[in-house]
Amino acid sequence: MDSAVVVLDASEGVEVQTVTVWKQANDKKLPCLVYANKMDRPDSDLILCEKTLKEKLGVIPLVLHIPLKEKSLFRGVVDLVSMKKIVWCDKEISVSDINDKDDHYASVLEKRNHLIDQLSTLDNDLADVILQSGCFESVSREELLLSIRKVTVSKKGVPLICGSSYKNIGIETLLDAVIQYLPSPLEFSGYKIQECFKNDIIGKSFKVMHDKQRGPLVFFRIYSGNLEKGKKVYNLHKEKTDKALSLYKVFADEMNEVSSVGCGNFVAVSGLKTVQSGDIICSSSTAAKKLKIFNCKNKDTFEKLLQGSWVPKPVFFCSVEPPSQFYQLALDKALLELSREDPSLKVTLNNETGQTILGGMGELHLEIIKDRLRTDYKIEVDMGPLQIVYREKPLNFVKEDHHFHSFIGSKEHNVNISLSLRPERSPEILHLDTSKEASENLAHVSPQTLTTIKYGVISGLSKGPLMSCEVTDSYIVLHNLTMSKRIPDSLLVAATAQCVNKMLKVTGTKLLEPIMEVSIAVEDLYLQSVLGDLTRRRANIINISSKYAIKEIVSEVPLAELRGYAKYLRTITSGSARLTMEFASYREVLPQVQEKIMDGLI
């Protein structure tokens, strides 16, 4: 996105949810335009909207409209920039000039002068124009438009306009305001890419949706070039070539097929098999290499734009079962589609129990998946109780030699493998011993054999001795390997996994629990209640900051203590608090807490 339109209820002003979406837009540094909707309501109040924007969001609202009402009925607006009265009557729009013969000319002029005064403190160029002319009245419509646009794009101020979507009043002026005050796609986040790559296709996927007739549809923002129907594209992150079978321009719930789409546009593409949300497509592998170089040179500006979506590992999991075996294939297909739409949803099969396991980022996440299975796919699934994904970490360094012996038919197979386990983080899970003696032995080991051993290491570290949790913050070193000729990969994987399991039992492990970074925005009135509750939940308070009458608490809290927390927080703050949570890291638990977790008390 390049910018955003924030919609207010004109009778309520800034509400709790407005603060949430405003923070999201602010974090992404998006210029915003505020649209006060529902002006047809008797209790609508544009002054209230202006006041709450100042008090709750701390922004400078630039009021561009005066609502026009006849006998309490909303009819249109006075545009302070053009000094025109715009009235909607049935399906016609009447536009007329405001002049000194109108009854409300003085008040309109006063408000326009106030707007110019506001802008002159934010825009030096406009201030120079006023100083040269000596009065506000000399400022032209074009100068005012340019100044508002500059202030909006630089995020120094926020235009505030009004209308009634239900009555279809003010929609045209809203669309005009988007064009006049918000940045064009070609001049904002994508302009450097477009200048550099010209005819090369550069696009970023941001959503995958499954359509019953068209199949998987991948939504893209095109940053450069011209994407054509039937054209092959290169997936930068997957390093694979794909084909765009059909292109669709999206208009709400309607899709119009088109033959090509240029830069700056959004498009839905069918036929792509490898693309997920966050992937970058290019016209060729050559363009992909060029893009990587470009990204390195412009890392600060375009890092978030060009990198793939970071997908954290699940912290909650539960089993999911169909109502009967008849629905198993339908459930498998549905979960495959949902996991492509949502990369943070992990679907695995428990080989011991035969159950399908869902992994997600929280209670609400898995609840939404359950609801979608029931409403979109008509499968009345049964989901088991939510469980937290713990991890285990080895206590000490350990080295083991392991002999593996097996028969397949009459043929004997032997593996002698020497491994060591290091309780340290490493980007690679398998390392080779670089000593002279070990190097001579490992010189004959092929890359394919090393890949097979790596699979065995992953298998061995998938279940720790403490609670059968995945073992993390460690890596394996291969010191020596001798084996029978033409040994099946499955036996080499088994031998490696057994050696890893033996080392884990010797060294022992400690339990790690997921820690969430929790941000809570709350009014002063409820601050102490929230802090007291966080303390009871083993929280580590990192920071408390103030913004107007709102306190923002940033803390780190164990996920085990946050079950049902969103609902409880709404209760103790009368629904006024704003809560955001994201995964921070895994941390070692205290011995007394570990005992409670193992006993199922937490």
C-alpha positions in Angstrom: 0.0 0.0 0.0 1.1 3.6 -0.7 -1.6 5.4 1.4 -4.8 4.8 3.4 -8.3 6.2 3.8 -9.3 6.0 7.5 -13.1 6.0 7.9 -14.7 7.5 11.0 -18.3 7.2 12.3 -19.2 11.0 12.3 -21.4 10.5 15.4 -18.6 8.7 17.4 -15.3 10.2 16.2 -12.1 8.2 16.9 -13.0 4.9 18.5 -10.9 2.1 20.0 -10.6 0.3 16.6 -9.7 3.5 14.9 -6.6 3.8 17.1 -5.6 0.2 16.2 -5.8 0.8 12.4 -4.1 4.2 12.8 -1.2 2.6 14.6 -0.9 0.0 11.7 -0.9 2.8 9.1 1.6 4.8 11.2 4.0 1.8 11.6 4.0 1.4 7.8 4.5 5.2 7.4 1.5 5.6 5.2 0.0 9.0 4.4 -3.6 9.1 5.4 -6.9 10.8 4.5 -9.7 10.8 7.0 -13.3 10.4 5.8 -16.1 11.1 8.3 -18.9 8.8 7.2 -22.6 8.7 8.4 -23.1 12.5 8.1 -26.8 11.7 7.4 -27.3 10.8 11.1 -28.9 13.5 13.3 -26.1 13.2 15.9 -23.3 13.4 13.4 -20.6 16.0 14.4 -17.6 16.9 12.3 -16.2 19.1 15.1 -16.2 16.0 17.3 -14.2 14.1 14.7 -11.7 16.9 14.5 -11.4 17.1 18.3 -10.9 13.3 18.8 -8.3 13.2 16.0 -6.3 15.8 17.9 -6.8 14.2 21.3 -6.7 10.5 20.7 -4.3 10.3 17.7 -2.3 13.4 18.2 -2.5 14.6 14.6 -3.3 17.9 13.0 -6.6 17.5 11.1 -7.1 19.8 8.1 -10.8 20.3 7.8 -11.6 20.7 4.0 -15.4 20.4 4.1 -18.3 22.1 5.9 -21.4 19.8 5.9 -24.6 21.3 4.4 -27.9 20.4 6.1 -31.4 21.4 5.3 -34.0 20.7 8.1 -31.4 18.3 9.7 -31.1 16.4 6.4 -27.5 16.1 5.0 -27.5 17.4 1.5 -23.9 18.1 0.6 -20.7 19.9 1.5 -18.9 23.2 1.0 -15.4 22.6 -0.3 -13.1 25.1 1.4 -10.3 24.6 -1.2 -12.4 25.5 -4.3 -14.9 27.6 -2.4 -17.8 25.7 -4.1 -21.1 24.4 -2.7 -21.7 20.7 -3.8 -25.2 19.4 -3.3 -26.4 15.9 -4.1 -30.1 15.6 -5.3 -31.3 12.2 -6.3 -28.7 11.1 -8.9 -27.6 14.6 -9.9 -24.8 16.7 -8.4 -25.2 20.5 -8.3 -22.0 22.6 -8.0 -22.1 26.3 -7.5 -19.6 29.1 -6.4 -19.7 30.6 -2.9 -19.6 34.4 -3.0 -20.1 37.3 -0.7 -23.9 37.3 -1.5 -24.3 34.0 0.3 -25.6 34.1 3.9 -22.9 31.8 5.2 -20.0 33.4 3.1 -18.4 35.0 6.2 -18.2 31.8 8.2 -16.9 29.8 5.2 -14.2 32.4 4.5 -13.2 32.4 8.2 -12.8 28.6 8.1 -10.9 28.7 4.8 -8.5 31.3 6.3 -8.1 29.1 9.4 -7.1 26.2 7.1 -4.6 28.4 5.2 -3.2 29.5 8.6 -2.7 25.9 9.7 -1.0 25.0 6.4 1.3 28.0 6.5 2.8 26.7 9.8 3.4 23.3 8.1 4.5 24.3 4.6 7.2 27.0 4.2 6.4 27.5 0.5 2.8 28.5 1.2 4.0 30.7 4.0 6.3 32.6 1.5 3.3 33.0 -0.9 1.2 34.6 2.0 4.1 36.9 3.0 4.5 38.1 -0.6 0.8 38.7 -1.2 0.1 40.0 2.4 -3.3 38.2 2.9 -4.9 34.7 3.0 -7.5 35.6 0.4 -4.9 35.7 -2.3 -4.0 32.0 -2.0 -5.4 30.3 -5.1 -7.1 26.9 -5.3 -4.0 25.3 -7.1 -1.6 26.6 -4.4 -3.9 25.3 -1.6 -4.1 21.9 -3.4 -0.4 21.6 -3.7 0.2 22.6 -0.1 -2.3 20.1 1.3 -0.8 17.3 -0.8 2.7 18.1 0.4 1.6 18.2 4.1 -0.3 15.0 3.7 2.5 13.1 2.0 5.0 14.3 4.5 2.5 13.2 7.3 2.6 16.6 9.0 -1.2 16.9 8.7 -4.3 14.8 7.8 -7.1 16.0 5.5 -10.6 15.6 7.0 -13.5 15.4 4.6 -17.1 14.1 5.1 -20.0 12.3 3.4 -22.6 9.7 3.8 -21.9 6.4 2.0 -25.4 5.1 2.7 -27.0 8.0 1.0 -24.3 8.1 -1.7 -23.3 11.6 -0.8 -19.7 12.6 -0.8 -18.3 9.6 -2.7 -17.2 11.6 -5.7 -15.4 14.2 -3.5 -13.7 11.3 -1.6 -12.4 9.8 -4.8 -11.3 13.3 -5.9 -9.5 13.8 -2.6 -7.6 10.4 -3.0 -6.3 11.7 -6.4 -5.5 15.2 -5.2 -3.9 14.6 -1.8 -2.6 11.0 -1.6 0.6 9.9 -3.5 0.4 8.2 -6.9 1.7 4.6 -7.1 4.3 5.9 -9.6 5.7 8.6 -7.3 5.8 6.8 -4.0 7.1 3.3 -3.0 7.6 2.0 -6.5 9.0 4.9 -8.4 12.7 3.9 -8.0 11.9 0.3 -9.0 10.0 1.5 -12.1 12.8 3.9 -13.1 15.5 1.2 -12.7 13.7 -1.8 -14.3 11.4 -0.1 -16.9 10.1 -3.0 -19.0 11.1 -5.8 -16.6 8.2 -7.2 -14.6 8.5 -6.8 -10.9 5.5 -7.7 -8.7 4.8 -8.7 -5.1 2.1 -11.2 -4.1 0.2 -10.3 -0.9 -2.7 -12.6 -0.9 -3.9 -16.1 -2.1 -7.6 -16.9 -2.5 -9.2 -20.0 -3.8 -12.1 -19.5 -6.2 -14.4 -22.4 -7.1 -14.4 -21.7 -10.8 -11.0 -20.2 -11.3 -8.9 -22.1 -8.8 -6.1 -20.5 -6.7 -5.9 -16.7 -7.4 -2.8 -14.9 -6.4 -3.1 -11.1 -5.8 -0.2 -8.9 -6.9 1.0 -5.3 -6.8 2.9 -4.6 -10.0 5.9 -2.3 -9.4 7.5 -2.4 -12.9 6.8 -3.6 -16.4 3.7 -5.0 -18.0 2.3 -8.4 -16.9 0.5 -10.2 -19.8 -1.9 -13.1 -19.9 -0.2 -16.4 -20.6 3.3 -15.0 -19.9 5.9 -17.0 -17.9 7.3 -15.4 -14.7 10.2 -16.2 -12.4 9.6 -16.7 -8.7 12.5 -14.9 -6.9 12.1 -16.7 -3.6 11.3 -20.2 -4.8 13.7 -19.8 -7.8 11.2 -21.5 -10.1 9.4 -20.5 -13.3 5.6 -20.3 -13.4 2.9 -19.3 -15.9 0.2 -16.6 -15.5 -2.8 -18.2 -17.2 -5.3 -15.5 -16.7 -5.3 -11.9 -15.3 -8.3 -10.3 -13.5 -8.9 -6.7 -12.4 -10.8 -6.9 -9.1 -13.8 -4.6 -8.4 -15.1 -5.7 -5.0 -16.7 -9.1 -5.5 -16.5 -8.9 -9.3 -13.5 -9.9 -11.5 -13.0 -8.7 -15.0 -10.6 -10.6 -17.1 -7.9 -8.5 -18.9 -5.1 -9.2 -21.3 -2.4 -7.2 -19.5 -1.8 -5.0 -16.4 0.8 -2.2 -16.1 2.9 -1.0 -13.2 1.1 0.6 -10.2 -1.9 -1.7 -10.5 -3.3 -4.6 -8.4 -4.1 -7.8 -10.3 -5.4 -11.3 -9.5 -3.6 -14.1 -11.4 -4.7 -17.7 -11.9 -2.6 -20.7 -12.9 0.4 -20.0 -10.6 1.5 -23.1 -8.8 4.5 -22.1 -6.7 3.7 -18.5 -5.5 2.7 -17.8 -1.9 1.9 -14.6 -0.1 5.0 -12.4 0.1 6.8 -13.8 -3.0 8.3 -11.6 -5.7 7.9 -12.4 -9.4 10.2 -11.2 -12.1 10.2 -11.5 -15.9 13.3 -13.8 -15.8 16.1 -15.0 -13.7 18.3 -12.2 -15.1 15.8 -9.6 -13.8 15.8 -11.5 -10.4 19.6 -11.1 -10.2 19.4 -7.4 -11.1 16.7 -7.0 -8.4 18.9 -8.6 -5.7 21.7 -6.1 -6.6 19.2 -3.2 -6.5 17.9 -4.4 -3.1 21.4 -4.4 -1.6 22.0 -0.8 -2.8 18.6 0.4 -1.5 18.3 -1.8 1.5 17.0 0.8 4.0 14.2 2.0 1.6 13.1 -1.2 0.0 14.0 -4.0 2.4 10.4 -4.6 3.6 9.1 -4.2 0.1 11.4 -6.8 -1.6 11.9 -9.4 1.1 9.5 -12.3 1.4 7.0 -12.4 4.2 8.7 -13.7 7.4 6.6 -16.6 8.7 7.1 -17.4 12.4 6.9 -21.0 13.7 3.6 -22.0 15.3 3.2 -21.5 19.1 -0.1 -23.3 19.5 -1.2 -26.7 18.1 -4.2 -28.9 18.2 -5.6 -32.0 16.5 -8.4 -31.8 13.9 -10.6 -34.6 12.8 -13.5 -34.8 10.2 -17.0 -35.9 11.4 -16.5 -39.2 9.6 -14.0 -40.9 7.3 -16.1 -39.9 4.3 -14.9 -36.3 4.8 -11.2 -37.0 5.2 -10.2 -36.3 1.6 -12.3 -33.1 1.6 -10.6 -32.0 4.9 -7.1 -32.7 3.4 -7.9 -30.6 0.3 -9.4 -27.8 2.4 -6.3 -27.7 4.7 -4.0 -27.7 1.7 -5.8 -24.6 0.3 -5.9 -22.8 3.7 -2.2 -23.4 4.3 -1.4 -21.9 0.9 -3.6 -18.9 1.7 -2.1 -18.5 5.2 1.7 -19.6 5.4 1.6 -19.2 9.2 -0.8 -22.2 9.4 1.2 -25.5 9.6 -0.5 -28.8 8.8 1.3 -32.0 9.8 0.4 -35.7 10.3 1.3 -37.4 13.5 2.6 -40.8 12.4 2.1 -42.4 15.8 -1.6 -41.5 16.2 -2.6 -40.9 12.6 -4.1 -37.5 13.6 -3.8 -34.3 11.5 -2.2 -31.6 13.6 -2.8 -27.9 13.0 -0.1 -25.4 14.2 -1.0 -21.7 14.5 0.0 -18.3 16.0 -2.7 -18.1 18.7 -6.2 -19.1 19.9 -8.0 -16.7 17.6 -6.0 -17.9 14.6 -7.0 -21.6 15.0 -10.6 -20.5 15.9 -10.8 -18.7 12.5 -9.4 -21.8 10.7 -12.1 -23.9 12.4 -14.8 -21.4 11.4 -13.6 -21.4 7.8 -13.6 -25.2 7.6 -17.2 -25.1 8.8 -18.6 -22.2 6.8 -16.5 -22.2 3.6 -16.0 -25.9 3.2 -19.0 -27.3 5.1 -17.0 -29.7 7.2 -18.1 -29.9 10.8 -14.6 -30.7 12.2 -13.8 -31.6 15.7 -10.7 -29.9 17.2 -8.8 -31.1 20.2 -7.7 -28.9 23.1 -5.1 -26.2 22.3 -1.6 -27.0 23.4 1.5 -24.8 23.5 4.5 -25.6 21.5 7.5 -25.9 23.9 11.1 -26.5 22.9 14.0 -28.3 24.5 17.7 -27.3 24.7 20.6 -29.7 25.4 22.5 -29.1 28.7 26.0 -29.9 27.7 28.4 -30.9 24.9 28.4 -34.6 24.2 30.1 -37.0 21.6 28.9 -40.5 20.8 29.9 -43.4 18.5 27.0 -45.5 17.3 26.9 -48.8 15.5 23.7 -49.7 13.5 23.1 -53.2 12.3 20.1 -54.3 10.2 19.0 -57.0 7.7 16.8 -56.4 4.6 16.0 -59.8 3.4 19.3 -61.8 3.4 21.4 -58.7 2.9 23.3 -57.3 6.0 23.7 -53.5 6.4 26.1 -51.8 8.9 26.6 -48.2 9.8 29.3 -46.8 12.1 28.8 -43.1 12.8 30.4 -40.7 15.1 28.6 -37.5 16.0 28.9 -34.7 18.6 26.1 -32.4 19.9 26.9 -28.7 20.6 24.3 -26.7 22.6 24.8 -23.5 20.6 22.9 -21.7 17.9 24.0 -22.1 14.3 22.4 -21.3 10.9 23.3 -24.8 9.7 22.1 -27.9 11.7 24.9 -30.2 10.4 28.6 -29.4 10.4 31.6 -31.4 9.4 34.7 -32.0 11.6 37.5 -30.1 9.9 40.4 -31.7 11.7 43.0 -33.6 9.5 42.0 -37.1 10.7 38.3 -36.5 10.2 38.7 -34.8 6.9 40.5 -37.8 5.4 37.6 -40.1 6.5 34.8 -37.7 5.3 36.4 -36.9 2.0 34.6 -39.9 0.4 31.1 -38.9 1.7 29.0 -37.7 -1.2 26.7 -34.6 -1.0 23.7 -36.9 -1.3 24.8 -38.9 1.7 25.3 -35.7 3.7 21.7 -34.7 2.8 20.5 -38.0 4.0 22.4 -37.6 7.3 20.9 -34.2 7.7 17.4 -35.7 7.4 18.4 -38.1 10.2 19.7 -35.2 12.4 16.4 -33.4 11.9 14.5 -36.5 12.8 16.6 -37.1 15.9 16.1 -33.5 17.1 12.4 -33.5 16.5 11.7 -35.2 19.9 13.6 -34.4 23.0 13.8 -36.8 26.1 12.0 -34.4 28.4 8.6 -33.8 26.9 9.1 -35.1 23.3 9.4 -31.5 22.1 11.6 -30.3 19.2 15.2 -29.7 20.3 16.5 -26.2 19.4 19.6 -24.0 19.9 22.0 -26.7 19.0 23.8 -28.3 16.0 25.5 -31.6 15.2 29.1 -32.2 14.0 29.8 -35.3 11.9 33.3 -36.8 12.8 33.4 -40.2 11.2 31.2 -42.4 8.9 31.7 -45.9 7.6 28.8 -47.9 6.1 27.9 -50.8 3.8 27.8 -50.2 0.1 24.4 -49.3 -1.4 22.8 -48.9 1.9 19.1 -47.6 1.7 18.7 -44.0 2.7 16.0 -45.0 5.2 18.6 -47.0 7.2 21.2 -44.2 7.2 18.5 -41.8 8.4 17.5 -44.3 11.2 21.2 -44.8 12.2 21.8 -41.0 12.5 18.5 -40.4 14.4 19.4 -43.2 16.9 22.8 -41.6 17.5 21.3 -38.2 18.1 18.7 -39.6 20.5 21.4 -41.4 22.4 23.3 -38.1 22.8 20.2 -36.3 24.0 19.6 -38.9 26.7 23.2 -38.7 27.9 23.3 -34.9 28.1 19.7 -34.2 29.1 17.6 -31.2 28.1 16.0 -28.2 29.7 12.6 -26.8 28.7 12.1 -23.6 26.7 8.7 -21.8 26.5 7.4 -19.3 23.9 7.6 -15.7 25.0 5.3 -13.1 23.4 5.9 -9.4 23.1 2.7 -7.8 24.4 1.7 -4.2 23.7 -1.3 -2.8 25.5 -2.7 0.8 25.0 -4.9 1.6 28.0 -6.4 4.7 29.7 -4.8 6.0 32.9 -7.9 4.9 34.8 -7.1 1.2 34.2 -3.3 1.3 34.2 -2.7 -0.2 37.7 -5.3 -3.0 37.2 -3.5 -4.0 33.9 0.0 -3.8 35.5 -1.1 -5.9 38.5 -2.6 -8.5 36.2 0.5 -8.7 34.0 2.7 -9.2 37.1 0.6 -12.2 38.1 1.2 -13.6 34.6 5.0 -13.7 35.0 5.4 -10.6 32.8 8.6 -8.7 32.3 7.6 -5.0 31.9 9.9 -3.4 29.3 8.5 0.1 28.9 5.6 2.3 29.8 5.1 5.4 27.6 2.4 8.1 27.4 0.7 9.6 24.5 -2.0 12.1 25.6 -4.4 10.3 27.9 -3.3 6.8 26.8 -0.5 4.7 28.4 1.2 2.1 26.3 2.7 -0.9 28.1 5.2 -3.0 26.4 6.0 -6.3 28.1 7.2 -9.9 27.5 4.8 -12.5 28.8 5.0 -16.4 28.6 2.4 -17.6 26.1 1.2 -20.2 28.7 -0.1 -17.2 30.8 -2.0 -15.6 27.9 -4.8 -18.1 27.2 -8.0 -16.2 27.0 -6.2 -13.0 27.9 -7.8 -10.8 25.2 -11.3 -11.4 26.6 -10.1 -10.9 30.2 -8.4 -7.6 29.3 -11.6 -6.3 27.7 -13.4 -7.1 30.9 -11.1 -5.3 33.3 -10.8 -2.2 31.0 -14.5 -2.0 30.0 -13.5 -2.8 26.4 -11.3 0.3 26.0 -7.8 -1.4 25.9 -6.0 -2.2 22.6 -3.9 -5.4 22.6 -1.3 -6.6 20.1 0.8 -9.7 20.6 3.7 -11.1 18.5 6.1 -13.9 19.1 9.4 -12.7 20.6 11.6 -15.8 21.4 11.9 -19.0 23.4 13.3 -18.7 26.9 14.4 -21.2 29.5 11.8 -21.8 32.2 12.5 -21.8 36.0 12.8 -25.3 37.6 9.6 -24.9 39.6 7.7 -23.7 36.5 9.0 -26.6 34.5 7.6 -29.1 37.0 4.2 -27.5 36.8 4.3 -27.6 33.0 5.3 -31.3 33.0 2.5 -32.1 35.4 0.0 -30.3 33.2 -0.7 -27.6 35.8 0.2 -24.7 33.4 
